[in-house]
Amino acid sequence: MLGRAEGHGGSARPFLAWIGLLLMAVSFVWLQLLPSRPRPQVDIPAPAIESPFALVVLDPGHGGQDSGTMKAGILEKDLALDVALRAKRFLELRGVAALLTRTGDTYVSLADRAAIANARHDCVFVSIHFDDAARSAATGVETYYAAHQISGLSRVAAWLPFLEQAAAQSPNVQSQSLAAFIQEALVTRTQAVNRGTTPRQFFVISHVHHPAVLVEGGFLTNTEEVNKLATSDYREQIATAISDGVMHYREVLQQQEMPLTINLPGGD
């Protein structure tokens, strides 16, 4: 029986092999006759480009018992708050959040103003003021930046004297650039005399860890300028200019931070 079973199995193998080959051939022909379907495409989202900063801290100078410069019944603290509120509105209309260091006629110390900005992770700081001078002919707009700001390096330098010189010589490029953009916008919008940008170690900007500037929007001791500042339209121009300058600075930063285009290998 064993011999007969082996003989029967041997004769069946070629038959099964032919059946298999026939099925393979039929399957191949069937696949060729099917309509070709496009390959599924996977959409790879472009990498998100993070905004250079998410917040603008607007600092209306003075407030409360500190009136700042007073001329012809006009108080610097009132002008500064009015312009800051307008600038906040313009920035938010353009999609950038804004925060005021004071929203009313209250006194806020210089240290607290800087601390409000330093408590935020990602922002720029714009302090708003109006000038005075011994000469009534003094006129124009000016934007200040601190040549050196308090930073991690400068704090360490206080403990490690050999780092102090490096910290002092580190240029404040970001604040200087922000000042330049705001100053340019102020002159363009108001047509005021361009007094340029100036490095000055004002406490409120030198103690902020982020890009920080101080705007002087005109001289209250100049009759022509104080008359302009008394009008809503002129204050609107100053606020718009601050917004313009901040947005220009932001756009330039965003262009610099755009990622490189990567060409992935693929088909023809």
C-alpha positions as CSV (number, residue, x, y, z in Angstrom):
1,M,0.0,0.0,0.0
2,L,2.8,2.3,0.7
3,G,4.3,1.8,-2.7
4,R,0.9,2.5,-4.5
5,A,0.3,5.7,-2.4
6,E,3.7,7.1,-3.5
7,G,3.0,6.4,-7.1
8,H,-0.4,8.1,-7.0
9,G,1.0,11.2,-5.3
10,G,3.8,11.5,-7.9
11,S,1.4,11.6,-10.8
12,A,-0.7,14.3,-9.1
13,R,2.1,16.8,-8.6
14,P,2.6,17.9,-12.3
15,F,-1.2,18.4,-12.6
16,L,-1.3,20.6,-9.5
17,A,1.7,22.6,-10.8
18,W,0.0,23.3,-14.1
19,I,-3.2,24.4,-12.3
20,G,-1.1,26.8,-10.2
21,L,0.7,28.3,-13.3
22,L,-2.7,28.7,-15.0
23,L,-4.2,30.6,-12.0
24,M,-1.1,32.9,-11.9
25,A,-1.5,33.6,-15.6
26,V,-5.2,34.4,-15.3
27,S,-4.5,36.6,-12.3
28,F,-1.8,38.5,-14.2
29,V,-4.1,39.1,-17.2
30,W,-6.9,40.2,-14.9
31,L,-4.7,42.8,-13.2
32,Q,-3.5,44.2,-16.5
33,L,-7.1,44.6,-17.7
34,L,-8.2,46.5,-14.5
35,P,-8.2,50.4,-15.0
36,S,-5.2,52.0,-13.4
37,R,-5.9,53.9,-10.3
38,P,-3.8,57.0,-9.2
39,R,-1.5,56.5,-6.3
40,P,-2.7,57.9,-3.1
41,Q,-1.2,61.3,-2.3
42,V,-0.3,62.3,1.2
43,D,-0.4,66.0,1.9
44,I,2.5,67.0,4.0
45,P,1.6,70.2,5.8
46,A,4.2,73.0,5.5
47,P,6.0,73.6,8.8
48,A,4.3,76.3,10.9
49,I,6.2,79.5,11.0
50,E,6.2,80.9,14.5
51,S,5.7,84.6,14.9
52,P,8.8,86.4,16.1
53,F,6.9,87.8,19.1
54,A,3.4,87.4,20.3
55,L,2.8,90.5,22.4
56,V,3.6,94.2,22.4
57,V,3.8,95.8,25.9
58,L,2.9,99.5,25.6
59,D,4.1,101.6,28.5
60,P,2.3,105.0,28.8
61,G,4.8,107.2,30.7
62,H,4.1,108.7,34.1
63,G,0.7,108.5,35.7
64,G,-1.0,109.2,39.0
65,Q,0.9,111.8,41.1
66,D,3.6,111.8,38.4
67,S,2.2,114.1,35.7
68,G,5.3,114.4,33.6
69,T,5.6,117.6,31.5
70,M,2.8,120.1,31.8
71,K,2.1,122.8,29.3
72,A,-1.0,124.9,28.5
73,G,-3.2,122.6,30.6
74,I,-2.0,119.5,28.8
75,L,-0.4,116.7,30.9
76,E,2.2,114.3,29.4
77,K,0.7,111.4,31.4
78,D,-2.7,112.0,29.6
79,L,-1.2,112.2,26.2
80,A,0.9,109.1,26.7
81,L,-2.1,107.0,27.9
82,D,-4.3,108.3,25.0
83,V,-1.6,107.4,22.4
84,A,-1.0,104.0,24.0
85,L,-4.7,103.1,23.9
86,R,-4.9,104.0,20.3
87,A,-1.7,102.0,19.4
88,K,-3.1,99.0,21.3
89,R,-6.3,99.2,19.1
90,F,-4.2,99.4,15.9
91,L,-2.0,96.5,16.8
92,E,-4.9,94.3,17.7
93,L,-6.7,95.1,14.5
94,R,-3.5,93.9,12.7
95,G,-3.6,90.6,14.7
96,V,-1.0,91.4,17.4
97,A,-1.9,91.3,21.1
98,A,-1.0,94.4,23.1
99,L,-0.8,95.0,26.9
100,L,-0.6,98.3,28.7
101,T,1.5,98.8,31.8
102,R,-1.3,101.1,33.1
103,T,-4.8,101.5,31.8
104,G,-5.8,104.5,33.9
105,D,-4.4,107.4,35.7
106,T,-2.4,105.4,38.2
107,Y,1.3,105.4,39.3
108,V,3.4,102.5,38.2
109,S,7.1,102.4,39.2
110,L,9.8,102.1,36.6
111,A,10.8,98.7,38.1
112,D,7.2,97.4,37.9
113,R,6.9,98.6,34.3
114,A,10.0,96.6,33.3
115,A,8.8,93.6,35.4
116,I,5.5,93.5,33.5
117,A,7.4,93.0,30.3
118,N,10.0,90.6,31.8
119,A,7.1,88.4,33.1
120,R,6.2,87.7,29.5
121,H,8.1,85.1,27.5
122,D,7.9,86.7,24.0
123,C,7.3,90.4,23.5
124,V,8.6,93.8,22.6
125,F,8.4,96.9,24.9
126,V,7.5,100.4,23.8
127,S,7.5,103.2,26.3
128,I,5.6,106.4,25.2
129,H,6.6,109.9,26.3
130,F,6.6,113.5,25.3
131,D,9.5,115.8,25.6
132,D,10.4,119.2,27.1
133,A,13.3,121.5,26.6
134,A,14.7,124.8,27.9
135,R,14.5,126.2,24.4
136,S,10.9,126.6,23.1
137,A,12.2,126.2,19.6
138,A,13.2,122.6,20.2
139,T,11.0,120.3,18.0
140,G,10.7,116.9,16.5
141,V,10.3,113.2,17.4
142,E,13.0,110.9,18.7
143,T,13.2,107.2,19.7
144,Y,15.6,105.9,22.3
145,Y,17.1,102.4,22.9
146,A,19.4,101.2,25.6
147,A,22.9,100.4,24.3
148,H,23.1,97.6,26.8
149,Q,20.1,95.9,28.5
150,I,20.0,93.6,31.5
151,S,20.4,90.1,30.3
152,G,21.4,86.7,31.5
153,L,25.0,87.4,30.5
154,S,25.1,90.8,32.3
155,R,23.7,89.2,35.5
156,V,26.4,86.5,35.4
157,A,29.0,89.1,34.7
158,A,28.2,90.7,38.1
159,W,29.5,87.5,39.7
160,L,32.3,86.8,37.1
161,P,34.1,90.1,36.5
162,F,36.0,88.7,33.5
163,L,32.7,88.5,31.6
164,E,31.7,92.1,32.5
165,Q,33.6,93.6,29.6
166,A,32.1,91.2,27.1
167,A,28.6,92.0,28.4
168,A,29.2,95.7,28.2
169,Q,30.4,95.5,24.6
170,S,27.6,93.3,23.4
171,P,25.6,95.5,20.9
172,N,21.8,95.8,21.4
173,V,20.9,95.2,17.7
174,Q,17.3,94.1,18.3
175,S,16.3,97.2,20.2
176,Q,18.2,99.5,17.9
177,S,16.4,98.0,14.9
178,L,13.0,98.3,16.6
179,A,13.8,102.0,17.4
180,A,14.8,102.6,13.7
181,F,11.6,101.2,12.3
182,I,9.4,103.2,14.8
183,Q,11.4,106.4,14.2
184,E,11.0,106.0,10.4
185,A,7.3,105.5,10.7
186,L,6.9,108.5,13.1
187,V,8.6,110.8,10.7
188,T,6.6,109.5,7.7
189,R,3.2,109.7,9.5
190,T,3.7,113.1,11.3
191,Q,6.2,114.9,9.0
192,A,7.8,116.1,12.3
193,V,11.5,116.9,12.5
194,N,13.5,113.7,12.5
195,R,15.7,113.8,15.7
196,G,16.8,110.2,14.9
197,T,17.4,107.3,17.3
198,T,19.7,107.7,20.3
199,P,21.2,105.2,22.7
200,R,20.3,106.1,26.3
201,Q,20.3,104.0,29.5
202,F,16.9,104.9,30.7
203,F,15.9,102.5,33.5
204,V,12.6,101.5,32.0
205,I,14.2,100.2,28.8
206,S,17.6,99.1,30.0
207,H,16.0,96.7,32.5
208,V,13.8,94.9,30.1
209,H,15.0,91.6,28.7
210,H,13.2,92.0,25.4
211,P,13.7,94.5,22.6
212,A,12.7,97.8,24.2
213,V,12.5,101.4,23.0
214,L,11.3,104.7,24.4
215,V,9.4,107.1,22.1
216,E,9.4,110.9,22.5
217,G,6.4,112.0,20.4
218,G,7.1,115.8,20.4
219,F,7.9,118.7,22.7
220,L,5.2,120.1,24.9
221,T,7.4,123.2,25.4
222,N,7.0,124.0,21.6
223,T,3.8,125.9,21.0
224,E,3.3,124.5,17.5
225,E,3.8,121.0,18.6
226,V,1.7,121.2,21.7
227,N,-1.2,122.6,19.6
228,K,-0.9,119.6,17.3
229,L,-0.7,117.1,20.2
230,A,-4.0,118.6,21.5
231,T,-5.8,117.3,18.4
232,S,-7.1,113.7,18.2
233,D,-6.0,113.4,14.6
234,Y,-2.3,114.1,15.4
235,R,-2.3,111.6,18.3
236,E,-3.9,109.1,16.0
237,Q,-1.0,109.6,13.6
238,I,1.6,109.0,16.3
239,A,-0.2,105.8,17.5
240,T,-0.5,104.6,13.9
241,A,3.2,105.2,13.4
242,I,4.1,103.2,16.5
243,S,2.0,100.3,15.2
244,D,3.6,100.6,11.7
245,G,7.1,100.5,13.1
246,V,6.4,97.5,15.3
247,M,4.7,95.6,12.5
248,H,7.6,96.4,10.1
249,Y,10.1,95.1,12.6
250,R,8.0,92.0,13.1
251,E,7.7,91.3,9.4
252,V,11.5,91.6,8.9
253,L,12.1,89.2,11.8
254,Q,9.6,86.7,10.3
255,Q,11.3,86.8,6.9
256,Q,14.6,86.0,8.6
257,E,13.1,83.1,10.5
258,M,11.4,81.4,7.5
259,P,12.7,77.8,7.2
260,L,14.7,76.6,4.2
261,T,12.8,74.8,1.5
262,I,13.7,71.1,1.5
263,N,13.3,69.1,-1.7
264,L,12.3,65.6,-0.9
265,P,13.2,62.8,-3.4
266,G,10.2,61.6,-5.4
267,G,8.9,60.6,-8.8
268,D,9.2,62.4,-12.0
